[in-house]
Amino acid sequence: MTTVLVGASGHLGTVVADLLGDVVAVPARDVLERGPDAMRGVVRPGAVVVNAAGARRGEPEALRRLNVELVAALVTVVDETSGHLVQLGSAAEYGTAQPGGLCAEDAEPAPESPYGVTKAEGTQCALASGRATVLRVFNVASEPPQDGTPLADVVARVARARAGSPVELISAATVRDWVRPSFVARSVERAVRLRPVGVFNVASGEGVAMGDAVAGALDLLGVPAGVHDLAAAPASTVVGTADLWRSTSGLAEAVTTSDLAALVARHARATADLPEEY
C-alpha cells in the first residue's frame, strides 16, 4: 500500500522518500491552507501517513501551525480512513533537565523552547488518536551539516582554526545524542511496516561532548589548536534511551565521539578547502 508523505522536500523528508520509494508526496503548505481536504482522496483506507514536516525556528504562530495544527489535520484524515500516522517528534520535547540527562521513552516531557513546546503538543495530538507512532528524533549528524544548526556552526569554527588559536565553543561540556539521517529513515520505514502505537526514541544512547568531538577533529586535521570553552550557555546532557524502540524495531544506532569528530573534520576540511595533509 502506498504511503503518503508530508514534508518530502525537507531535510529528513528527502532521505525518507528515497528509502520508502513508492510514496505520494503532499506539501505541508497544502494541508495548512486546505486542512484535511488536501488529504482526502489521496489517503486510501488503512494507509499510513508519515509527517516529516515541521519548523524549528520562526514566530510562535508559525511554529504552532507547522508543529501542532498540521498534525491535527493529519490525525483527522487518519481517523476517517482507519489508517496510521507516523509522526517525527523531537528530543527537544524532553528539555534539558531529565534526571541524569537520560531521556526515557516514558519520561514526562519538559520542553523549554517554543520549538520543544509545540513539538510536544503535536505529539499529544497524534497520540490522542490511538493510531500513531511518534518517533522522537535526537540530534541528526547530517553530511553536510544542515545550515543553521549547531553542528554547522561547529564545523565552521573548526574550519577557521589555526595553529595556536583555540576553537571557541559556546558550551564545550554540553553532551548530546547523535543519529544518522539513514537511521531516521530506516526507523520510519520500520514504523510504516509495523505500525506500533506510542512514543519511541530514535537515539543511539551514546553521549558525545562537543568539546571532545572538536578536539578529535583538530587531531585528525593535524591542527595544533585547543578548545576554549566560552561557557556562554549552561552545560547540559540530553541522551536518549531507546530500549523500547530497539525491542520493537530490531534497529540500533551508535554515533560515537570518534564518529562525530571524523564528520566535523571531513566537512571542516571541505569548507576551508584544506589539503588532506592539513
Buried (B, 14 or more C-beta within 10 A) or exposed (E): EBBBBBBBEBBBBBBBBEBBEEBBBBBBEBBBEEBBEBBEEBBEEEBBBBBBBBBBEBEEEEBBBBBBBBBBBBBBBBBEBEBBBBBBBBBBBBBBEBEEBBBBBEBEBBBEBBBBBBBBBBBEBBBEBEBBBBBBBBBBBBEEBBEEBBBBBBBBBBBBBEEEEBBBBBBBBBBBBBBBBEBBBBBBBBBBEEBBBEBBBBBBBBBBBBBBBBBBBBEBBEBEBBBEBEEEEEBBBBBBBBEBBBEBBEBEBEBBBEBBBBBBBBBBBEBBEBEEEE
